[in-house]
Amino acid sequence: MPAPITEEQTRADREALLDAAERLFYERGIQAVGMDDVRAASGLPLKRIYRIFAAKEDLVIAVLRRRDRRWRASLSAHVEQVADPRERVLAVFDWLAAWFAEPGFRGCAWINAHGELGPSSPAVLAEVRSHKQAFHDQIAAWVRDAGSAAAEPVCLLAEGAIVTAGITGDPAPARHARTAVASLLASSS
């Protein structure tokens, strides 16, 4: 009889599974990746995978949630190290520019997931909306702290830069959006 699987092993397997799935889903798209691909990349048997996540949709949601936590924490860490509130808002776009220039950048994982599954998966749609609202709220708080009422335009410029960079493969939209946001902040003082 095989030894029982410990909680520690389950956590390690879950992380390996999420790492593999996130990489594959982001590189190739969710629908293009089968569970056999996830099995091969994670090194876990399908039976084990389905014990951790009963359905592929559950795995997709877990990937998006974990990515959201890490992505927004990285953004916050970058922005919060800037002392001046207006410069903090502009630092959002500096962070975006660095992200857009990373090798393998394929745009926004949540917009990509929405495009693939949003119309057919209420659970994925809810997760995408949750991320977008949290991102909006994060930016809006920094804009308010800068003494500006321009939160909506700043959020739209950030989202537009993300989509445009994802489509064009060019990090320049972050710089263009940053310039527009600097003008907005200057005019709202």
HELIX and SHEET records of a PDB file:
HELIX    1   1 GLU A    7  ARG A   28  1                                  22    
HELIX    2   2 MET A   35  SER A   42  1                                   8    
HELIX    3   3 LEU A   46  ILE A   52  1                                   7    
HELIX    4   4 LYS A   56  GLU A   80  1                                  25    
HELIX    5   5 PRO A   85  PHE A  100  1                                  16    
HELIX    6   6 ALA A  109  LEU A  117  1                                   9    
HELIX    7   7 PRO A  122  ASP A  145  1                                  24    
HELIX    8   8 ALA A  151  THR A  168  1                                  18    
HELIX    9   9 ALA A  172  SER A  187  1                                  16    
END                                                                             
